[in-house]
């Protein structure tokens, strides 16, 4: 089933480099039209009050607050009961996972993740495709094909392990 519309996505992530990598990954799928960034819950709340988003992707650990409180406040508003939300996190506890599930969050992606994993989860969360794996694999093949003359440069532009290294560095891990 081919997507019939363009989708607007809000990324709530306090680390701008990680948000930029996620945006780069998501832009591989052309129907992901407008991808907006917020670095904290306050900015995200302002953005969702001014425009609607088909999907909100949020890190659970933010500098000034947990995204849990943002999600809880959002869910209390009738307009956002059915808002599609996907959580990404490098450190999930069982308690946080249970809270997310009670809030209706069904798509949780553990950092570090690949472009393929992010796309599959975002497409699934939006219900665009029942089995998005083949669609995502075709996208990746097409993108790599467009850059066949510069294949090495493309594959190293945003390597999957770069996201992992950035996350480790942000946590002070070696």
N, CA, C and O of each residue as an XYZ file, in Angstrom:
696
protein
N       0.842     -1.177      0.000
C       0.000      0.000      0.000
C       0.886      1.239      0.000
O       1.679      1.426      0.923
N       0.772      2.055     -0.976
C       1.590      3.263     -1.083
C       0.999      4.363     -0.205
O      -0.220      4.528     -0.154
N       1.843      5.104      0.475
C       1.356      6.207      1.293
C       0.645      7.236      0.427
O       1.084      7.540     -0.682
N      -0.463      7.773      0.948
C      -1.272      8.692      0.160
C      -1.125     10.136      0.594
O      -1.679     11.037     -0.036
N      -0.386     10.362      1.661
C      -0.251     11.740      2.122
C       1.144     11.978      2.648
O       1.977     11.074      2.718
N       1.367     13.202      3.010
C       2.638     13.552      3.629
C       2.415     13.643      5.133
O       1.341     14.028      5.595
N       3.437     13.284      5.879
C       3.325     13.208      7.321
C       4.244     14.230      7.976
O       5.394     14.411      7.575
N       3.705     14.893      8.996
C       4.468     15.864      9.766
C       4.896     15.217     11.076
O       4.096     14.580     11.762
N       6.171     15.391     11.412
C       6.748     14.726     12.579
C       7.425     15.756     13.473
O       8.108     16.663     12.997
N       7.223     15.598     14.774
C       7.929     16.399     15.768
C       8.930     15.496     16.475
O       8.567     14.437     16.986
N      10.187     15.915     16.501
C      11.224     15.202     17.248
C      11.505     15.999     18.516
O      11.908     17.161     18.453
N      11.289     15.370     19.665
C      11.613     15.978     20.955
C      12.868     15.289     21.477
O      12.825     14.152     21.947
N      13.972     15.995     21.384
C      15.286     15.428     21.737
C      16.168     16.574     22.219
O      16.314     17.581     21.526
N      16.754     16.423     23.400
C      17.561     17.514     23.946
C      18.957     17.605     23.341
O      19.634     18.618     23.519
N      19.398     16.585     22.640
C      20.708     16.632     21.985
C      20.508     16.891     20.496
O      20.027     16.031     19.757
N      20.886     18.089     20.074
C      20.627     18.528     18.706
C      21.272     17.612     17.665
O      20.678     17.367     16.615
N      22.469     17.103     17.936
C      23.130     16.226     16.961
C      22.333     14.940     16.741
O      22.199     14.473     15.610
N      21.811     14.377     17.814
C      21.015     13.152     17.687
C      19.718     13.458     16.947
O      19.286     12.678     16.098
N      19.097     14.594     17.268
C      17.875     14.996     16.560
C      18.154     15.156     15.070
O      17.339     14.752     14.241
N      19.293     15.739     14.724
C      19.648     15.934     13.316
C      19.860     14.596     12.613
O      19.455     14.432     11.462
N      20.482     13.652     13.287
C      20.671     12.323     12.691
C      19.318     11.651     12.470
O      19.087     11.053     11.419
N      18.418     11.746     13.462
C      17.086     11.157     13.291
C      16.359     11.817     12.125
O      15.706     11.136     11.335
N      16.470     13.135     12.013
C      15.831     13.855     10.909
C      16.390     13.376      9.572
O      15.636     13.166      8.622
N      17.709     13.203      9.497
C      18.351     12.710      8.274
C      17.822     11.326      7.918
O      17.498     11.058      6.761
N      17.736     10.460      8.902
C      17.199      9.112      8.677
C      15.754      9.175      8.183
O      15.397      8.513      7.208
N      14.920      9.977      8.863
C      13.496     10.041      8.520
C      13.271     10.625      7.128
O      12.334     10.228      6.436
N      14.115     11.554      6.716
C      13.955     12.172      5.392
C      14.226     11.205      4.244
O      13.953     11.528      3.088
N      14.761     10.024      4.549
C      14.931      9.007      3.505
C      13.582      8.542      2.970
O      13.501      8.041      1.848
N      12.517      8.704      3.762
C      11.166      8.296      3.371
C      10.410      9.557      2.946
O       9.977     10.331      3.799
N      10.247      9.773      1.623
C       9.687     11.035      1.124
C       8.357     11.478      1.751
O       8.163     12.682      1.919
N       7.426     10.571      2.108
C       6.200     11.067      2.734
C       6.406     11.728      4.104
O       5.512     12.411      4.603
N       7.583     11.527      4.712
C       7.869     12.257      5.947
C       8.284     13.658      5.529
O       9.461     13.958      5.328
N       7.278     14.493      5.408
C       7.365     15.787      4.749
C       8.055     16.848      5.608
O       9.130     17.341      5.269
N       7.427     17.176      6.698
C       7.927     18.248      7.558
C       8.375     17.621      8.872
O       7.589     16.973      9.564
N       9.628     17.819      9.202
C      10.175     17.264     10.438
C      10.675     18.439     11.270
O      11.605     19.148     10.887
N      10.032     18.622     12.414
C      10.287     19.762     13.286
C      10.989     19.265     14.546
O      10.770     18.139     14.993
N      11.834     20.122     15.107
C      12.643     19.754     16.266
C      12.302     20.628     17.467
O      12.132     21.841     17.338
N      12.205     19.996     18.639
C      12.083     20.714     19.915
C      13.087     20.104     20.875
O      13.270     18.886     20.900
N      13.741     20.951     21.668
C      14.770     20.404     22.557
C      14.286     20.179     23.982
O      15.008     19.610     24.800
N      13.055     20.627     24.290
C      12.519     20.367     25.627
C      10.994     20.306     25.565
O      10.378     20.634     24.551
N      10.410     19.879     26.677
C       8.962     19.709     26.729
C       8.193     20.994     26.526
O       7.113     20.985     25.934
N       8.736     22.108     27.012
C       8.070     23.400     26.843
C       7.998     23.786     25.370
O       6.944     24.196     24.883
N       9.117     23.656     24.661
C       9.117     23.943     23.217
C       8.159     23.010     22.488
O       7.417     23.437     21.604
N       8.179     21.738     22.862
C       7.300     20.759     22.208
C       5.835     21.114     22.448
O       5.020     21.032     21.530
N       5.497     21.509     23.679
C       4.115     21.884     23.994
C       3.678     23.084     23.155
O       2.545     23.128     22.675
N       4.574     24.057     22.978
C       4.255     25.224     22.147
C       4.034     24.810     20.694
O       3.113     25.293     20.034
N       4.880     23.920     20.208
C       4.766     23.494     18.809
C       3.472     22.718     18.563
O       2.811     22.934     17.548
N       3.099     21.812     19.482
C       1.869     21.037     19.265
C       0.624     21.894     19.460
O      -0.447     21.547     18.961
N       0.749     23.011     20.179
C      -0.417     23.886     20.318
C      -0.626     24.734     19.067
O      -1.736     25.201     18.809
N       0.441     24.935     18.286
C       0.362     25.770     17.087
C       0.171     24.996     15.792
O      -0.270     25.566     14.794
N       0.490     23.723     15.791
C       0.355     22.917     14.575
C       0.140     21.461     14.968
O       0.475     21.045     16.078
N      -0.417     20.705     14.049
C      -0.648     19.289     14.355
C       0.457     18.445     13.727
O       1.009     18.781     12.680
N       0.756     17.349     14.399
C       1.776     16.417     13.942
C       1.174     15.028     13.857
O       0.400     14.618     14.721
N       1.538     14.312     12.808
C       1.076     12.937     12.665
C       1.791     12.022     13.650
O       1.238     11.015     14.091
N       3.023     12.381     13.989
C       3.834     11.550     14.875
C       4.746     12.436     15.710
O       5.340     13.395     15.216
N       4.840     12.088     16.992
C       5.816     12.719     17.874
C       6.809     11.633     18.266
O       6.427     10.578     18.772
N       8.083     11.905     18.026
C       9.150     10.989     18.440
C       9.900     11.697     19.557
O      10.440     12.785     19.357
N       9.935     11.081     20.731
C      10.572     11.736     21.863
C      11.558     10.841     22.586
O      11.325      9.649     22.785
N      12.654     11.447     22.970
C      13.583     10.797     23.886
C      12.904     10.834     25.254
O      12.180     11.784     25.552
N      13.119      9.845     26.067
C      12.470      9.819     27.379
C      13.251     10.646     28.398
O      12.660     11.231     29.306
N      14.573     10.697     28.252
C      15.426     11.437     29.181
C      15.790     12.778     28.554
O      16.560     12.836     27.596
N      15.239     13.836     29.092
C      15.561     15.179     28.625
C      16.312     15.905     29.735
O      16.214     15.523     30.901
N      17.056     16.945     29.384
C      17.868     17.658     30.379
C      17.054     18.196     31.548
O      17.416     17.985     32.706
N      15.973     18.880     31.256
C      15.245     19.578     32.312
C      14.044     18.813     32.846
O      13.524     19.152     33.909
N      13.600     17.804     32.142
C      12.450     17.034     32.605
C      12.397     15.718     31.857
O      13.077     15.524     30.849
N      11.589     14.833     32.363
C      11.354     13.576     31.665
C      10.268     13.821     30.628
O       9.350     14.609     30.856
N      10.373     13.162     29.518
C       9.326     13.279     28.504
C       8.027     12.657     29.000
O       6.962     12.918     28.440
N       8.105     11.839     30.044
C       6.887     11.244     30.608
C       5.891     12.324     31.016
O       4.698     12.195     30.742
N       6.359     13.378     31.661
C       5.438     14.435     32.090
C       4.830     15.151     30.883
O       3.658     15.528     30.912
N       5.618     15.338     29.826
C       5.088     15.938     28.594
C       3.995     15.044     28.008
O       2.926     15.529     27.638
N       4.261     13.740     27.923
C       3.289     12.794     27.363
C       2.034     12.748     28.231
O       0.921     12.728     27.707
N       2.204     12.730     29.554
C       1.049     12.700     30.462
C       0.177     13.935     30.274
O      -1.047     13.823     30.202
N       0.798     15.118     30.194
C       0.026     16.352     29.981
C      -0.685     16.321     28.630
O      -1.833     16.751     28.516
N      -0.008     15.818     27.627
C      -0.587     15.730     26.288
C      -1.820     14.832     26.295
O      -2.865     15.192     25.753
N      -1.689     13.665     26.912
C      -2.777     12.679     26.927
C      -4.008     13.164     27.696
O      -5.106     12.651     27.483
N      -3.841     14.136     28.580
C      -4.984     14.663     29.338
C      -5.883     15.542     28.473
O      -7.023     15.824     28.842
N      -5.374     15.969     27.337
C      -6.143     16.828     26.442
C      -6.853     15.959     25.397
O      -6.200     15.181     24.702
N      -8.167     16.080     25.279
C      -8.911     15.233     24.328
C      -8.338     15.244     22.915
O      -8.366     14.227     22.223
N      -7.824     16.381     22.490
C      -7.258     16.495     21.137
C      -6.093     15.521     20.921
O      -5.811     15.138     19.786
N      -5.423     15.125     21.992
C      -4.225     14.292     21.878
C      -4.400     12.867     22.401
O      -3.418     12.140     22.548
N      -5.646     12.457     22.686
C      -5.870     11.085     23.167
C      -5.246     10.058     22.233
O      -4.637      9.086     22.677
N      -5.405     10.286     20.937
C      -4.942      9.307     19.949
C      -3.675      9.735     19.216
O      -3.341      9.173     18.173
N      -2.975     10.718     19.750
C      -1.738     11.183     19.124
C      -0.744     10.028     19.029
O      -0.486      9.339     20.016
N      -0.195      9.825     17.848
C       0.827      8.790     17.652
C       2.130      9.291     18.267
O       2.638     10.354     17.910
N       2.656      8.502     19.197
C       3.899      8.862     19.882
C       4.819      7.653     19.877
O       4.403      6.530     20.160
N       6.071      7.907     19.550
C       7.102      6.878     19.590
C       8.201      7.375     20.524
O       8.611      8.534     20.458
N       8.667      6.496     21.384
C       9.698      6.863     22.350
C      11.017      6.214     21.962
O      11.062      5.049     21.569
N      12.089      6.987     22.078
C      13.443      6.451     21.914
C      14.181      6.715     23.220
O      14.012      7.766     23.838
N      14.993      5.758     23.631
C      15.712      5.941     24.887
C      16.929      5.043     24.963
O      16.942      3.932     24.433
N      17.939      5.542     25.626
C      19.131      4.744     25.876
C      19.076      4.061     27.222
O      19.897      3.192     27.514
N      18.118      4.444     28.042
C      18.020      3.828     29.371
C      16.560      3.723     29.798
O      15.979      4.677     30.316
N      15.993      2.578     29.576
C      14.611      2.318     29.962
C      14.582      1.361     31.143
O      15.269      0.340     31.158
N      13.779      1.712     32.122
C      13.556      0.791     33.224
C      12.209      0.118     33.001
O      11.409      0.556     32.175
N      11.976     -0.940     33.741
C      10.689     -1.625     33.639
C       9.563     -0.687     34.074
O       8.479     -0.696     33.489
N       9.823      0.118     35.100
C       8.816      1.056     35.599
C       8.431      2.081     34.523
O       7.248      2.348     34.310
N       9.429      2.646     33.855
C       9.155      3.628     32.797
C       8.413      2.967     31.643
O       7.468      3.538     31.098
N       8.841      1.766     31.272
C       8.183      1.049     30.178
C       6.712      0.814     30.496
O       5.858      0.994     29.628
N       6.404      0.418     31.721
C       5.009      0.195     32.121
C       4.212      1.495     32.081
O       3.061      1.498     31.643
N       4.805      2.595     32.531
C       4.122      3.893     32.468
C       3.830      4.274     31.021
O       2.741      4.751     30.703
N       4.805      4.060     30.154
C       4.606      4.375     28.738
C       3.473      3.545     28.151
O       2.643      4.059     27.401
N       3.441      2.276     28.491
C       2.386      1.406     27.969
C       1.020      1.859     28.479
O       0.042      1.821     27.733
N       0.941      2.290     29.745
C      -0.329      2.794     30.288
C      -0.773      4.072     29.572
O      -1.964      4.371     29.491
N       0.197      4.810     29.058
C      -0.111      6.036     28.316
C      -0.391      5.764     26.835
O      -0.574      6.696     26.052
N      -0.424      4.499     26.464
C      -0.753      4.141     25.089
C       0.427      4.122     24.142
O       0.241      4.075     22.926
N       1.637      4.158     24.674
C       2.832      4.132     23.829
C       3.145      2.678     23.504
O       3.392      1.870     24.400
N       3.133      2.354     22.223
C       3.387      0.975     21.786
C       4.689      0.837     20.999
O       5.148     -0.275     20.739
N       5.270      1.952     20.629
C       6.505      1.920     19.848
C       7.622      2.561     20.662
O       7.665      3.777     20.845
N       8.518      1.713     21.142
C       9.646      2.138     21.955
C      10.904      1.597     21.292
O      11.043      0.392     21.083
N      11.806      2.493     20.969
C      13.035      2.123     20.271
C      14.219      2.412     21.190
O      14.380      3.532     21.676
N      15.037      1.399     21.420
C      16.170      1.537     22.327
C      17.394      2.017     21.555
O      17.751      1.455     20.520
N      18.031      3.065     22.074
C      19.268      3.578     21.490
C      20.399      2.631     21.857
O      20.376      2.050     22.942
N      21.361      2.462     21.011
C      21.494      2.996     19.657
C      20.629      2.201     18.677
O      20.389      1.009     18.871
N      20.173      2.866     17.641
C      19.360      2.218     16.615
C      19.861      2.635     15.242
O      20.586      3.619     15.098
N      19.461      1.868     14.239
C      19.873      2.148     12.865
C      18.796      2.964     12.155
O      17.680      3.109     12.654
N      19.143      3.489     10.995
C      18.165      4.195     10.161
C      17.010      3.258      9.840
O      15.847      3.661      9.874
N      17.331      2.019      9.533
C      16.306      1.025      9.190
C      15.331      0.834     10.350
O      14.118      0.822     10.142
N      15.851      0.684     11.566
C      14.988      0.473     12.732
C      14.094      1.687     12.988
O      12.912      1.532     13.297
N      14.650      2.890     12.861
C      13.863      4.100     13.075
C      12.746      4.207     12.042
O      11.599      4.485     12.392
N      13.077      3.987     10.779
C      12.065      4.073      9.718
C      10.980      3.019      9.885
O       9.795      3.325      9.757
N      11.369      1.789     10.169
C      10.383      0.714     10.342
C       9.420      1.061     11.472
O       8.209      0.905     11.321
N       9.942      1.527     12.595
C       9.086      1.856     13.730
C       8.194      3.058     13.453
O       7.022      3.049     13.829
N       8.720      4.087     12.806
C       7.911      5.271     12.496
C       6.791      4.920     11.514
O       5.648      5.340     11.695
N       7.119      4.160     10.490
C       6.114      3.752      9.494
C       5.057      2.861     10.137
O       3.868      3.004      9.851
N       5.476      1.953     10.995
C       4.534      1.070     11.694
C       3.640      1.861     12.638
O       2.430      1.642     12.681
N       4.228      2.772     13.388
C       3.467      3.576     14.341
C       2.364      4.365     13.636
O       1.258      4.503     14.159
N       2.669      4.874     12.462
C       1.685      5.640     11.694
C       0.693      4.752     10.947
O      -0.295      5.246     10.404
N       0.950      3.451     10.916
C       0.041      2.540     10.225
C       0.093      2.673      8.716
O      -0.873      2.337      8.031
N       1.205      3.158      8.188
C       1.341      3.355      6.745
C       1.433      2.017      6.030
O       0.891      1.843      4.938
N       2.110      1.094      6.643
C       2.388     -0.204      6.014
C       2.366     -1.260      7.113
O       2.964     -1.071      8.172
N       1.671     -2.382      6.860
C       1.600     -3.440      7.878
C       2.939     -4.120      8.088
O       3.299     -4.448      9.218
N       3.671     -4.332      7.020
C       5.002     -4.945      7.100
C       5.987     -4.021      6.393
O       6.280     -4.209      5.212
N       6.498     -3.028      7.109
C       7.319     -2.001      6.456
C       8.749     -2.417      6.129
O       9.476     -1.658      5.488
N       9.160     -3.589      6.550
C      10.556     -3.991      6.348
C      10.969     -3.935      4.884
O      12.018     -3.379      4.556
N      10.143     -4.513      3.991
C      10.482     -4.504      2.561
C      10.488     -3.088      1.993
O      11.359     -2.737      1.197
N       9.523     -2.286      2.400
C       9.458     -0.895      1.953
C      10.733     -0.149      2.360
O      11.335      0.551      1.546
N      11.134     -0.301      3.606
C      12.333      0.379      4.103
C      13.579     -0.143      3.400
O      14.454      0.639      3.028
N      13.667     -1.453      3.217
C      14.825     -2.012      2.511
C      14.914     -1.463      1.089
O      16.008     -1.167      0.607
N      13.769     -1.326      0.414
C      13.755     -0.755     -0.940
C      14.199      0.707     -0.936
O      14.918      1.144     -1.836
N      13.774      1.456      0.070
C      14.185      2.861      0.185
C      15.698      2.948      0.332
O      16.353      3.743     -0.342
N      16.241      2.131      1.208
C      17.684      2.159      1.456
C      18.455      1.764      0.199
O      19.477      2.371     -0.121
N      17.966      0.747     -0.512
C      18.620      0.324     -1.756
C      18.574      1.453     -2.787
O      19.575      1.727     -3.448
N      17.407      2.115     -2.929
C      17.282      3.208     -3.897
C      18.210      4.367     -3.550
O      18.868      4.930     -4.425
N      18.256      4.717     -2.279
C      19.111      5.827     -1.861
C      20.568      5.491     -2.125
O      21.315      6.316     -2.652
N      20.970      4.294     -1.764
C      22.357      3.891     -2.015
C      22.638      3.837     -3.514
O      23.739      4.178     -3.948
N      21.652      3.409     -4.311
C      21.816      3.344     -5.758
C      22.047      4.702     -6.379
O      22.839      4.837     -7.312
N      21.352      5.721     -5.860
C      21.516      7.082     -6.373
C      22.929      7.602     -6.167
O      23.401      8.470     -6.899
N      23.575      7.070     -5.184
C      24.916      7.539     -4.850
C      25.967      6.471     -5.130
O      26.997      6.418     -4.457
N      25.708      5.625     -6.117
C      26.627      4.506     -6.355
C      28.054      4.975     -6.650
O      29.013      4.307     -6.265
N      28.202      6.115     -7.327
C      29.544      6.623     -7.610
C      30.260      7.087     -6.341
O      31.488      7.115     -6.273
N      29.463      7.447     -5.347
C      30.037      7.933     -4.092
C      29.617      7.026     -2.938
O      29.402      7.491     -1.819
N      29.505      5.739     -3.218
C      28.958      4.794     -2.241
C      29.666      4.862     -0.891
O      29.014      4.938      0.150
N      30.970      4.836     -0.904
C      31.697      4.865      0.363
C      31.411      6.146      1.140
O      31.221      6.121      2.356
N      31.382      7.261      0.423
C      31.105      8.533      1.087
C      29.710      8.535      1.709
O      29.533      8.999      2.835
N      28.724      8.020      0.982
C      27.346      7.985      1.489
C      27.229      7.083      2.710
O      26.628      7.464      3.714
N      27.799      5.897      2.623
C      27.669      4.950      3.734
C      28.372      5.454      4.987
O      28.008      5.070      6.098
N      29.365      6.300      4.820
C      30.078      6.819      5.980
C      29.548      8.180      6.443
O      29.995      8.705      7.462
N      28.602      8.746      5.700
C      28.083     10.066      6.050
C      27.413     10.055      7.420
O      27.692     10.915      8.256
N      26.548      9.104      7.649
C      25.884      8.962      8.938
C      25.877      7.475      9.279
O      24.833      6.827      9.212
N      27.034      6.936      9.642
C      27.075      5.506      9.944
C      26.235      5.198     11.175
O      26.124      6.012     12.091
N      25.649      4.014     11.177
C      24.797      3.624     12.289
C      25.539      3.675     13.620
O      24.942      3.996     14.647
N      26.833      3.363     13.613
C      27.567      3.356     14.872
C      27.884      4.771     15.372
O      28.249      4.938     16.536
N      27.752      5.795     14.515
C      27.985      7.169     14.965
C      26.940      7.557     16.007
O      27.264      8.208     17.000
N      25.696      7.161     15.786
C      24.650      7.459     16.750
C      24.983      6.798     18.081
O      24.819      7.404     19.140
N      25.448      5.564     18.023
C      25.829      4.840     19.235
C      26.940      5.578     19.976
O      26.868      5.740     21.194
N      27.967      6.026     19.252
C      29.077      6.750     19.870
C      28.607      8.060     20.497
O      29.040      8.421     21.591
N      27.725      8.763     19.804
C      27.224     10.025     20.328
C      26.452      9.809     21.622
O      26.579     10.591     22.565
N      25.657      8.756     21.666
C      24.875      8.467     22.865
C      25.806      8.124     24.021
O      25.618      8.605     25.139
N      26.806      7.296     23.752
C      27.765      6.935     24.801
C      28.484      8.181     25.318
O      28.657      8.340     26.526
N      28.899      9.057     24.416
C      29.596     10.279     24.822
C      28.698     11.182     25.657
O      29.157     11.810     26.611
N      27.418     11.249     25.299
C      26.499     12.109     26.038
C      26.262     11.596     27.450
O      25.901     12.365     28.341
N      26.463     10.303     27.656
C      26.285      9.706     28.980
C      27.597      9.629     29.744
O      27.627      9.186     30.892
N      28.689     10.063     29.107
C      29.988     10.008     29.747
C      30.617      8.633     29.723
O      31.568      8.371     30.460
N      30.094      7.741     28.873
C      30.656      6.398     28.753
C      31.857      6.442     27.823
O      31.953      7.319     26.965
N      32.746      5.522     27.989
C      33.923      5.420     27.109
C      33.742      4.293     26.134
O      34.621      4.044     25.309
